[in-house]
Amino acid sequence: MIKILKLKTNGVEIKDSFIKSIELIISSMTINKIIAYLFSFIFLFTINSCVTLNPPINRPDWSINPPPDTQDYWFDSGEGVSKDDAIAKALNRIASKICISIDSTLKVRQTEKNNRYNQEIEDLIKVEVEDITFKGYDVLQTTISNNIFFVLIKVDKQKYIKDETNALSQIYQSMRDLYDQIINKHALEVLKYKNDWNNTIELFNKKVSLLLGLNHSTPANILNTKRTYNKQIKAKLSSIEIFIQHDNHTQYISDGIKELLTNVSIPIVNSKSSNSIIMLIHGGVKQEKFDQEFIIKLSINIRLKTPSNKTISEKNFSQSGTSLIGFDSALQNASRAFCNQAKEEGLLTLLGL
């Protein structure tokens, strides 16, 4: 045993130097033990450094317990890696509270008797968190702890309702502009505006639902105008039916077009009526045989006419097809290629509608 310390009667005295002691200890160790001790030292140093570099996050009291909402304001807190991130999370929490409140209020409105909100209730639509956006808010508190941002947000309820009322007015005007643009067009031409129209009506109904959920009613004249316009556009769209005429070369194309029209819910009729749109499909064929391959070059003319015989659209196309079986098989392949093109681009778009 190596003696390192020596006691004196009047106190403790270190007789051997510390460095010498370390040298004696190391000299008695094997290389493997030295490496093991070295790695242990490095590990403990690393753990200690991590603890030192990552102090605990100090969350402010107002972040843990934000002020309760009042009659005039919504409050909530948020935290994030940046101030903007923290603000976004705080606003998202406020939006969630608004959604819950709207959903609860609308359920009450639907069960009330002699309801003065009957017109709004007819077109109610669920309001989601992502439907709620804020044009204005106040940041009441901001702090940073260990690179984490904390904010406290306040939103003025009356200002928010005013902003949403203005948004509804803008949607209402967009609906009227679109209505004026398409109401006098032929039903088939109106069809290409179907998605725009439906999206506008959905936005309108969502704003009405949101405002009603916040106990703010929409004027009756606006609701009546929207309902009248929507009824007229739907009636025009539902009146569409198509009668198809084709020749011998375009039988396969006719079959493919019928399938495409069915996919977009346009009825196909077998006989003309006073409401029928007429689709005339004519084709010309050039056929060749090269070695063992049958080659078809198909020219296609498609014309759409109103019941009064007015041309809505007329387009010309060409397509080729090959086959090792025969000319009819090559014609099928050429027709299939055209129908695939119409499916990818949209048949109505391809026809110039």
MIVODREN-116859 format. One record per residue (C-alpha): residue number from 1; x, y, z. Coordinates in nm, 2 decimals, m for minus. Layout:
N
<num=NUM | xx=X | yy=Y | zz=Z>
...
// end
This chain:
353
<num=1 | xx=0.00 | yy=0.00 | zz=0.00>
<num=2 | xx=0.13 | yy=0.34 | zz=m0.09>
<num=3 | xx=0.14 | yy=0.59 | zz=0.19>
<num=4 | xx=0.03 | yy=0.93 | zz=0.07>
<num=5 | xx=m0.06 | yy=1.14 | zz=0.38>
<num=6 | xx=0.13 | yy=1.19 | zz=0.70>
<num=7 | xx=m0.03 | yy=1.33 | zz=1.03>
<num=8 | xx=0.14 | yy=1.58 | zz=1.25>
<num=9 | xx=0.04 | yy=1.63 | zz=1.61>
<num=10 | xx=m0.04 | yy=2.00 | zz=1.55>
<num=11 | xx=m0.25 | yy=1.94 | zz=1.24>
<num=12 | xx=m0.28 | yy=1.75 | zz=0.92>
<num=13 | xx=0.01 | yy=1.79 | zz=0.68>
<num=14 | xx=0.04 | yy=1.66 | zz=0.32>
<num=15 | xx=0.39 | yy=1.52 | zz=0.30>
<num=16 | xx=0.38 | yy=1.38 | zz=m0.05>
<num=17 | xx=0.29 | yy=1.61 | zz=m0.34>
<num=18 | xx=m0.04 | yy=1.56 | zz=m0.52>
<num=19 | xx=0.13 | yy=1.51 | zz=m0.86>
<num=20 | xx=0.36 | yy=1.25 | zz=m0.71>
<num=21 | xx=0.07 | yy=1.06 | zz=m0.58>
<num=22 | xx=m0.10 | yy=1.06 | zz=m0.92>
<num=23 | xx=0.21 | yy=0.94 | zz=m1.08>
<num=24 | xx=0.23 | yy=0.65 | zz=m0.83>
<num=25 | xx=m0.13 | yy=0.56 | zz=m0.89>
<num=26 | xx=m0.09 | yy=0.56 | zz=m1.26>
<num=27 | xx=0.23 | yy=0.36 | zz=m1.25>
<num=28 | xx=0.04 | yy=0.08 | zz=m1.07>
<num=29 | xx=m0.24 | yy=0.07 | zz=m1.33>
<num=30 | xx=m0.26 | yy=m0.12 | zz=m1.65>
<num=31 | xx=m0.32 | yy=0.05 | zz=m1.98>
<num=32 | xx=m0.68 | yy=m0.09 | zz=m2.00>
<num=33 | xx=m0.77 | yy=0.06 | zz=m1.66>
<num=34 | xx=m0.63 | yy=0.40 | zz=m1.76>
<num=35 | xx=m0.85 | yy=0.40 | zz=m2.08>
<num=36 | xx=m1.15 | yy=0.30 | zz=m1.87>
<num=37 | xx=m1.09 | yy=0.58 | zz=m1.62>
<num=38 | xx=m1.03 | yy=0.83 | zz=m1.90>
<num=39 | xx=m1.36 | yy=0.75 | zz=m2.07>
<num=40 | xx=m1.55 | yy=0.76 | zz=m1.74>
<num=41 | xx=m1.40 | yy=1.11 | zz=m1.68>
<num=42 | xx=m1.51 | yy=1.23 | zz=m2.03>
<num=43 | xx=m1.86 | yy=1.09 | zz=m1.98>
<num=44 | xx=m1.91 | yy=1.26 | zz=m1.65>
<num=45 | xx=m1.77 | yy=1.58 | zz=m1.78>
<num=46 | xx=m2.01 | yy=1.57 | zz=m2.08>
<num=47 | xx=m2.31 | yy=1.50 | zz=m1.86>
<num=48 | xx=m2.22 | yy=1.78 | zz=m1.63>
<num=49 | xx=m2.18 | yy=2.02 | zz=m1.93>
<num=50 | xx=m2.52 | yy=1.92 | zz=m2.07>
<num=51 | xx=m2.68 | yy=2.00 | zz=m1.74>
<num=52 | xx=m2.50 | yy=2.33 | zz=m1.72>
<num=53 | xx=m2.59 | yy=2.43 | zz=m2.08>
<num=54 | xx=m2.97 | yy=2.34 | zz=m2.06>
<num=55 | xx=m3.11 | yy=2.52 | zz=m1.76>
<num=56 | xx=m3.48 | yy=2.46 | zz=m1.69>
<num=57 | xx=m3.75 | yy=2.67 | zz=m1.87>
<num=58 | xx=m3.92 | yy=2.93 | zz=m1.65>
<num=59 | xx=m4.27 | yy=2.97 | zz=m1.77>
<num=60 | xx=m4.44 | yy=3.29 | zz=m1.66>
<num=61 | xx=m4.75 | yy=3.27 | zz=m1.45>
<num=62 | xx=m4.96 | yy=3.44 | zz=m1.72>
<num=63 | xx=m4.86 | yy=3.17 | zz=m1.97>
<num=64 | xx=m4.97 | yy=2.89 | zz=m1.74>
<num=65 | xx=m5.29 | yy=3.06 | zz=m1.63>
<num=66 | xx=m5.39 | yy=3.33 | zz=m1.89>
<num=67 | xx=m5.66 | yy=3.58 | zz=m1.79>
<num=68 | xx=m6.02 | yy=3.45 | zz=m1.83>
<num=69 | xx=m6.22 | yy=3.58 | zz=m2.13>
<num=70 | xx=m6.45 | yy=3.87 | zz=m2.07>
<num=71 | xx=m6.75 | yy=4.01 | zz=m2.24>
<num=72 | xx=m6.53 | yy=4.22 | zz=m2.47>
<num=73 | xx=m6.21 | yy=4.02 | zz=m2.51>
<num=74 | xx=m6.06 | yy=3.67 | zz=m2.57>
<num=75 | xx=m5.73 | yy=3.60 | zz=m2.40>
<num=76 | xx=m5.47 | yy=3.32 | zz=m2.44>
<num=77 | xx=m5.10 | yy=3.24 | zz=m2.43>
<num=78 | xx=m4.86 | yy=3.06 | zz=m2.66>
<num=79 | xx=m4.51 | yy=2.95 | zz=m2.67>
<num=80 | xx=m4.27 | yy=2.87 | zz=m2.96>
<num=81 | xx=m3.93 | yy=2.88 | zz=m3.11>
<num=82 | xx=m3.99 | yy=3.24 | zz=m3.23>
<num=83 | xx=m4.22 | yy=3.52 | zz=m3.14>
<num=84 | xx=m4.43 | yy=3.46 | zz=m3.45>
<num=85 | xx=m4.46 | yy=3.09 | zz=m3.37>
<num=86 | xx=m4.58 | yy=3.17 | zz=m3.02>
<num=87 | xx=m4.83 | yy=3.42 | zz=m3.15>
<num=88 | xx=m4.97 | yy=3.17 | zz=m3.40>
<num=89 | xx=m5.02 | yy=2.91 | zz=m3.13>
<num=90 | xx=m5.19 | yy=3.16 | zz=m2.90>
<num=91 | xx=m5.43 | yy=3.27 | zz=m3.18>
<num=92 | xx=m5.50 | yy=2.90 | zz=m3.26>
<num=93 | xx=m5.60 | yy=2.84 | zz=m2.90>
<num=94 | xx=m5.84 | yy=3.14 | zz=m2.92>
<num=95 | xx=m5.98 | yy=3.01 | zz=m3.25>
<num=96 | xx=m6.04 | yy=2.67 | zz=m3.08>
<num=97 | xx=m6.24 | yy=2.84 | zz=m2.80>
<num=98 | xx=m6.44 | yy=3.04 | zz=m3.06>
<num=99 | xx=m6.52 | yy=2.71 | zz=m3.25>
<num=100 | xx=m6.65 | yy=2.54 | zz=m2.93>
<num=101 | xx=m6.86 | yy=2.85 | zz=m2.84>
<num=102 | xx=m7.01 | yy=2.87 | zz=m3.20>
<num=103 | xx=m7.09 | yy=2.50 | zz=m3.21>
<num=104 | xx=m7.26 | yy=2.52 | zz=m2.87>
<num=105 | xx=m7.46 | yy=2.83 | zz=m2.96>
<num=106 | xx=m7.57 | yy=2.69 | zz=m3.30>
<num=107 | xx=m7.70 | yy=2.37 | zz=m3.13>
<num=108 | xx=m7.91 | yy=2.59 | zz=m2.90>
<num=109 | xx=m8.04 | yy=2.80 | zz=m3.19>
<num=110 | xx=m8.15 | yy=2.49 | zz=m3.38>
<num=111 | xx=m8.36 | yy=2.37 | zz=m3.09>
<num=112 | xx=m8.54 | yy=2.70 | zz=m3.01>
<num=113 | xx=m8.90 | yy=2.73 | zz=m3.10>
<num=114 | xx=m9.04 | yy=3.04 | zz=m3.29>
<num=115 | xx=m8.68 | yy=3.10 | zz=m3.39>
<num=116 | xx=m8.60 | yy=3.44 | zz=m3.54>
<num=117 | xx=m8.29 | yy=3.29 | zz=m3.69>
<num=118 | xx=m8.48 | yy=3.04 | zz=m3.91>
<num=119 | xx=m8.33 | yy=3.17 | zz=m4.24>
<num=120 | xx=m7.97 | yy=3.13 | zz=m4.12>
<num=121 | xx=m8.04 | yy=2.79 | zz=m3.97>
<num=122 | xx=m8.15 | yy=2.65 | zz=m4.31>
<num=123 | xx=m7.80 | yy=2.69 | zz=m4.44>
<num=124 | xx=m7.58 | yy=2.62 | zz=m4.14>
<num=125 | xx=m7.24 | yy=2.47 | zz=m4.20>
<num=126 | xx=m6.98 | yy=2.36 | zz=m3.95>
<num=127 | xx=m6.71 | yy=2.61 | zz=m3.86>
<num=128 | xx=m6.36 | yy=2.47 | zz=m3.83>
<num=129 | xx=m6.06 | yy=2.62 | zz=m3.65>
<num=130 | xx=m5.88 | yy=2.68 | zz=m3.98>
<num=131 | xx=m6.18 | yy=2.89 | zz=m4.09>
<num=132 | xx=m6.11 | yy=3.15 | zz=m3.82>
<num=133 | xx=m5.85 | yy=3.41 | zz=m3.89>
<num=134 | xx=m5.77 | yy=3.74 | zz=m3.71>
<num=135 | xx=m5.69 | yy=4.07 | zz=m3.87>
<num=136 | xx=m5.61 | yy=4.23 | zz=m3.54>
<num=137 | xx=m5.48 | yy=4.14 | zz=m3.20>
<num=138 | xx=m5.28 | yy=4.28 | zz=m2.91>
<num=139 | xx=m4.97 | yy=4.13 | zz=m2.76>
<num=140 | xx=m4.99 | yy=4.20 | zz=m2.39>
<num=141 | xx=m4.68 | yy=4.02 | zz=m2.26>
<num=142 | xx=m4.37 | yy=3.87 | zz=m2.42>
<num=143 | xx=m4.08 | yy=3.69 | zz=m2.25>
<num=144 | xx=m3.80 | yy=3.45 | zz=m2.34>
<num=145 | xx=m3.67 | yy=3.16 | zz=m2.13>
<num=146 | xx=m3.40 | yy=2.93 | zz=m2.26>
<num=147 | xx=m3.46 | yy=3.04 | zz=m2.62>
<num=148 | xx=m3.84 | yy=2.97 | zz=m2.59>
<num=149 | xx=m4.07 | yy=3.26 | zz=m2.66>
<num=150 | xx=m4.39 | yy=3.32 | zz=m2.45>
<num=151 | xx=m4.66 | yy=3.56 | zz=m2.54>
<num=152 | xx=m5.00 | yy=3.67 | zz=m2.40>
<num=153 | xx=m5.26 | yy=3.77 | zz=m2.67>
<num=154 | xx=m5.58 | yy=3.97 | zz=m2.65>
<num=155 | xx=m5.84 | yy=3.98 | zz=m2.93>
<num=156 | xx=m6.12 | yy=4.23 | zz=m2.93>
<num=157 | xx=m6.46 | yy=4.05 | zz=m2.99>
<num=158 | xx=m6.64 | yy=4.34 | zz=m3.14>
<num=159 | xx=m6.36 | yy=4.42 | zz=m3.39>
<num=160 | xx=m6.35 | yy=4.05 | zz=m3.49>
<num=161 | xx=m6.72 | yy=4.04 | zz=m3.55>
<num=162 | xx=m6.69 | yy=4.36 | zz=m3.76>
<num=163 | xx=m6.41 | yy=4.21 | zz=m3.96>
<num=164 | xx=m6.61 | yy=3.90 | zz=m4.03>
<num=165 | xx=m6.92 | yy=4.10 | zz=m4.12>
<num=166 | xx=m6.71 | yy=4.29 | zz=m4.38>
<num=167 | xx=m6.57 | yy=3.96 | zz=m4.51>
<num=168 | xx=m6.93 | yy=3.84 | zz=m4.56>
<num=169 | xx=m7.01 | yy=4.15 | zz=m4.75>
<num=170 | xx=m6.72 | yy=4.09 | zz=m4.98>
<num=171 | xx=m6.83 | yy=3.73 | zz=m5.04>
<num=172 | xx=m7.18 | yy=3.85 | zz=m5.11>
<num=173 | xx=m7.06 | yy=4.09 | zz=m5.37>
<num=174 | xx=m6.84 | yy=3.82 | zz=m5.53>
<num=175 | xx=m7.15 | yy=3.60 | zz=m5.55>
<num=176 | xx=m7.35 | yy=3.87 | zz=m5.72>
<num=177 | xx=m7.07 | yy=3.94 | zz=m5.97>
<num=178 | xx=m7.04 | yy=3.58 | zz=m6.06>
<num=179 | xx=m7.42 | yy=3.54 | zz=m6.09>
<num=180 | xx=m7.44 | yy=3.83 | zz=m6.33>
<num=181 | xx=m7.15 | yy=3.68 | zz=m6.53>
<num=182 | xx=m7.31 | yy=3.34 | zz=m6.58>
<num=183 | xx=m7.69 | yy=3.36 | zz=m6.54>
<num=184 | xx=m7.75 | yy=3.44 | zz=m6.91>
<num=185 | xx=m7.51 | yy=3.18 | zz=m7.05>
<num=186 | xx=m7.62 | yy=2.85 | zz=m7.18>
<num=187 | xx=m7.64 | yy=2.58 | zz=m6.91>
<num=188 | xx=m7.34 | yy=2.39 | zz=m7.05>
<num=189 | xx=m7.13 | yy=2.70 | zz=m7.04>
<num=190 | xx=m7.24 | yy=2.76 | zz=m6.68>
<num=191 | xx=m7.11 | yy=2.41 | zz=m6.59>
<num=192 | xx=m6.75 | yy=2.53 | zz=m6.60>
<num=193 | xx=m6.83 | yy=2.78 | zz=m6.33>
<num=194 | xx=m6.99 | yy=2.51 | zz=m6.11>
<num=195 | xx=m6.69 | yy=2.48 | zz=m5.87>
<num=196 | xx=m6.64 | yy=2.85 | zz=m5.84>
<num=197 | xx=m7.01 | yy=2.90 | zz=m5.76>
<num=198 | xx=m7.03 | yy=2.62 | zz=m5.51>
<num=199 | xx=m6.72 | yy=2.74 | zz=m5.33>
<num=200 | xx=m6.86 | yy=3.09 | zz=m5.31>
<num=201 | xx=m7.19 | yy=2.96 | zz=m5.16>
<num=202 | xx=m7.00 | yy=2.75 | zz=m4.91>
<num=203 | xx=m6.79 | yy=3.05 | zz=m4.79>
<num=204 | xx=m7.10 | yy=3.26 | zz=m4.76>
<num=205 | xx=m7.28 | yy=2.99 | zz=m4.55>
<num=206 | xx=m6.98 | yy=2.95 | zz=m4.33>
<num=207 | xx=m6.95 | yy=3.32 | zz=m4.25>
<num=208 | xx=m7.33 | yy=3.33 | zz=m4.18>
<num=209 | xx=m7.29 | yy=3.03 | zz=m3.94>
<num=210 | xx=m6.99 | yy=3.19 | zz=m3.77>
<num=211 | xx=m7.16 | yy=3.52 | zz=m3.71>
<num=212 | xx=m7.48 | yy=3.34 | zz=m3.59>
<num=213 | xx=m7.27 | yy=3.14 | zz=m3.35>
<num=214 | xx=m7.14 | yy=3.47 | zz=m3.21>
<num=215 | xx=m7.50 | yy=3.59 | zz=m3.18>
<num=216 | xx=m7.48 | yy=3.83 | zz=m3.47>
<num=217 | xx=m7.76 | yy=3.79 | zz=m3.73>
<num=218 | xx=m7.72 | yy=3.84 | zz=m4.11>
<num=219 | xx=m7.98 | yy=4.08 | zz=m4.28>
<num=220 | xx=m8.27 | yy=3.89 | zz=m4.43>
<num=221 | xx=m8.24 | yy=4.06 | zz=m4.77>
<num=222 | xx=m7.89 | yy=3.92 | zz=m4.81>
<num=223 | xx=m8.00 | yy=3.57 | zz=m4.72>
<num=224 | xx=m8.30 | yy=3.59 | zz=m4.95>
<num=225 | xx=m8.09 | yy=3.71 | zz=m5.25>
<num=226 | xx=m7.83 | yy=3.43 | zz=m5.19>
<num=227 | xx=m8.10 | yy=3.17 | zz=m5.17>
<num=228 | xx=m8.27 | yy=3.29 | zz=m5.49>
<num=229 | xx=m7.95 | yy=3.31 | zz=m5.69>
<num=230 | xx=m7.84 | yy=2.97 | zz=m5.58>
<num=231 | xx=m8.17 | yy=2.82 | zz=m5.67>
<num=232 | xx=m8.16 | yy=2.96 | zz=m6.02>
<num=233 | xx=m7.80 | yy=2.85 | zz=m6.09>
<num=234 | xx=m7.88 | yy=2.50 | zz=m5.96>
<num=235 | xx=m8.19 | yy=2.48 | zz=m6.18>
<num=236 | xx=m7.98 | yy=2.58 | zz=m6.48>
<num=237 | xx=m7.72 | yy=2.32 | zz=m6.41>
<num=238 | xx=m7.97 | yy=2.05 | zz=m6.35>
<num=239 | xx=m8.13 | yy=2.12 | zz=m6.69>
<num=240 | xx=m7.83 | yy=1.99 | zz=m6.88>
<num=241 | xx=m7.87 | yy=1.68 | zz=m7.08>
<num=242 | xx=m7.68 | yy=1.57 | zz=m7.39>
<num=243 | xx=m7.78 | yy=1.38 | zz=m7.70>
<num=244 | xx=m7.49 | yy=1.24 | zz=m7.89>
<num=245 | xx=m7.48 | yy=1.16 | zz=m8.26>
<num=246 | xx=m7.18 | yy=0.99 | zz=m8.42>
<num=247 | xx=m7.07 | yy=0.82 | zz=m8.74>
<num=248 | xx=m6.91 | yy=0.47 | zz=m8.80>
<num=249 | xx=m6.56 | yy=0.60 | zz=m8.74>
<num=250 | xx=m6.64 | yy=0.76 | zz=m8.40>
<num=251 | xx=m6.84 | yy=0.49 | zz=m8.22>
<num=252 | xx=m6.56 | yy=0.42 | zz=m7.98>
<num=253 | xx=m6.50 | yy=0.79 | zz=m7.91>
<num=254 | xx=m6.88 | yy=0.83 | zz=m7.84>
<num=255 | xx=m6.87 | yy=0.55 | zz=m7.59>
<num=256 | xx=m6.57 | yy=0.70 | zz=m7.41>
<num=257 | xx=m6.73 | yy=1.05 | zz=m7.40>
<num=258 | xx=m7.05 | yy=0.91 | zz=m7.25>
<num=259 | xx=m6.84 | yy=0.76 | zz=m6.97>
<num=260 | xx=m6.66 | yy=1.09 | zz=m6.91>
<num=261 | xx=m6.99 | yy=1.29 | zz=m6.90>
<num=262 | xx=m7.14 | yy=1.04 | zz=m6.66>
<num=263 | xx=m6.84 | yy=1.09 | zz=m6.43>
<num=264 | xx=m6.92 | yy=1.46 | zz=m6.40>
<num=265 | xx=m7.30 | yy=1.39 | zz=m6.35>
<num=266 | xx=m7.42 | yy=1.51 | zz=m6.69>
<num=267 | xx=m7.71 | yy=1.30 | zz=m6.82>
<num=268 | xx=m7.70 | yy=1.13 | zz=m7.16>
<num=269 | xx=m8.03 | yy=1.09 | zz=m7.34>
<num=270 | xx=m8.11 | yy=0.85 | zz=m7.62>
<num=271 | xx=m8.35 | yy=1.09 | zz=m7.80>
<num=272 | xx=m8.36 | yy=1.46 | zz=m7.84>
<num=273 | xx=m8.59 | yy=1.69 | zz=m7.64>
<num=274 | xx=m8.65 | yy=2.06 | zz=m7.63>
<num=275 | xx=m8.38 | yy=2.09 | zz=m7.36>
<num=276 | xx=m8.12 | yy=1.86 | zz=m7.52>
<num=277 | xx=m7.77 | yy=1.98 | zz=m7.61>
<num=278 | xx=m7.66 | yy=1.81 | zz=m7.93>
<num=279 | xx=m7.31 | yy=1.67 | zz=m7.96>
<num=280 | xx=m7.22 | yy=1.58 | zz=m8.32>
<num=281 | xx=m6.91 | yy=1.36 | zz=m8.35>
<num=282 | xx=m6.77 | yy=1.30 | zz=m8.70>
<num=283 | xx=m6.45 | yy=1.12 | zz=m8.80>
<num=284 | xx=m6.22 | yy=1.06 | zz=m9.10>
<num=285 | xx=m5.99 | yy=0.77 | zz=m9.13>
<num=286 | xx=m5.66 | yy=0.70 | zz=m9.31>
<num=287 | xx=m5.53 | yy=0.35 | zz=m9.28>
<num=288 | xx=m5.20 | yy=0.20 | zz=m9.37>
<num=289 | xx=m5.03 | yy=m0.13 | zz=m9.33>
<num=290 | xx=m4.66 | yy=m0.14 | zz=m9.27>
<num=291 | xx=m4.52 | yy=m0.49 | zz=m9.26>
<num=292 | xx=m4.73 | yy=m0.67 | zz=m9.00>
<num=293 | xx=m4.86 | yy=m0.35 | zz=m8.83>
<num=294 | xx=m5.20 | yy=m0.18 | zz=m8.90>
<num=295 | xx=m5.19 | yy=0.20 | zz=m8.87>
<num=296 | xx=m5.49 | yy=0.43 | zz=m8.83>
<num=297 | xx=m5.49 | yy=0.81 | zz=m8.85>
<num=298 | xx=m5.81 | yy=0.94 | zz=m8.72>
<num=299 | xx=m5.94 | yy=1.30 | zz=m8.76>
<num=300 | xx=m6.22 | yy=1.40 | zz=m8.53>
<num=301 | xx=m6.47 | yy=1.69 | zz=m8.54>
<num=302 | xx=m6.69 | yy=1.76 | zz=m8.23>
<num=303 | xx=m6.96 | yy=2.02 | zz=m8.24>
<num=304 | xx=m7.20 | yy=2.12 | zz=m7.96>
<num=305 | xx=m7.53 | yy=2.28 | zz=m8.04>
<num=306 | xx=m7.81 | yy=2.43 | zz=m7.84>
<num=307 | xx=m8.17 | yy=2.30 | zz=m7.88>
<num=308 | xx=m8.22 | yy=2.61 | zz=m8.10>
<num=309 | xx=m7.94 | yy=2.49 | zz=m8.33>
<num=310 | xx=m7.69 | yy=2.75 | zz=m8.22>
<num=311 | xx=m7.33 | yy=2.63 | zz=m8.21>
<num=312 | xx=m7.18 | yy=2.65 | zz=m7.86>
<num=313 | xx=m6.84 | yy=2.50 | zz=m7.95>
<num=314 | xx=m6.66 | yy=2.33 | zz=m8.24>
<num=315 | xx=m6.32 | yy=2.16 | zz=m8.22>
<num=316 | xx=m6.10 | yy=1.95 | zz=m8.44>
<num=317 | xx=m5.86 | yy=1.68 | zz=m8.33>
<num=318 | xx=m5.64 | yy=1.41 | zz=m8.47>
<num=319 | xx=m5.51 | yy=1.09 | zz=m8.32>
<num=320 | xx=m5.32 | yy=0.79 | zz=m8.44>
<num=321 | xx=m5.34 | yy=0.42 | zz=m8.34>
<num=322 | xx=m5.16 | yy=0.10 | zz=m8.42>
<num=323 | xx=m5.23 | yy=m0.27 | zz=m8.38>
<num=324 | xx=m5.09 | yy=m0.61 | zz=m8.49>
<num=325 | xx=m5.45 | yy=m0.75 | zz=m8.50>
<num=326 | xx=m5.63 | yy=m0.53 | zz=m8.75>
<num=327 | xx=m5.76 | yy=m0.19 | zz=m8.85>
<num=328 | xx=m6.06 | yy=m0.20 | zz=m8.61>
<num=329 | xx=m5.82 | yy=m0.27 | zz=m8.32>
<num=330 | xx=m5.60 | yy=0.02 | zz=m8.44>
<num=331 | xx=m5.91 | yy=0.24 | zz=m8.45>
<num=332 | xx=m6.00 | yy=0.14 | zz=m8.09>
<num=333 | xx=m5.65 | yy=0.24 | zz=m7.98>
<num=334 | xx=m5.67 | yy=0.57 | zz=m8.15>
<num=335 | xx=m6.01 | yy=0.64 | zz=m7.99>
<num=336 | xx=m5.88 | yy=0.53 | zz=m7.65>
<num=337 | xx=m5.58 | yy=0.77 | zz=m7.68>
<num=338 | xx=m5.82 | yy=1.06 | zz=m7.75>
<num=339 | xx=m6.04 | yy=0.97 | zz=m7.46>
<num=340 | xx=m5.74 | yy=0.95 | zz=m7.23>
<num=341 | xx=m5.64 | yy=1.30 | zz=m7.34>
<num=342 | xx=m5.99 | yy=1.43 | zz=m7.27>
<num=343 | xx=m5.98 | yy=1.27 | zz=m6.93>
<num=344 | xx=m5.65 | yy=1.43 | zz=m6.84>
<num=345 | xx=m5.73 | yy=1.78 | zz=m6.97>
<num=346 | xx=m6.10 | yy=1.77 | zz=m6.88>
<num=347 | xx=m6.35 | yy=1.70 | zz=m7.16>
<num=348 | xx=m6.53 | yy=2.04 | zz=m7.13>
<num=349 | xx=m6.19 | yy=2.22 | zz=m7.12>
<num=350 | xx=m6.08 | yy=2.03 | zz=m7.43>
<num=351 | xx=m6.40 | yy=2.13 | zz=m7.61>
<num=352 | xx=m6.34 | yy=2.50 | zz=m7.53>
<num=353 | xx=m6.60 | yy=2.54 | zz=m7.26>
// end
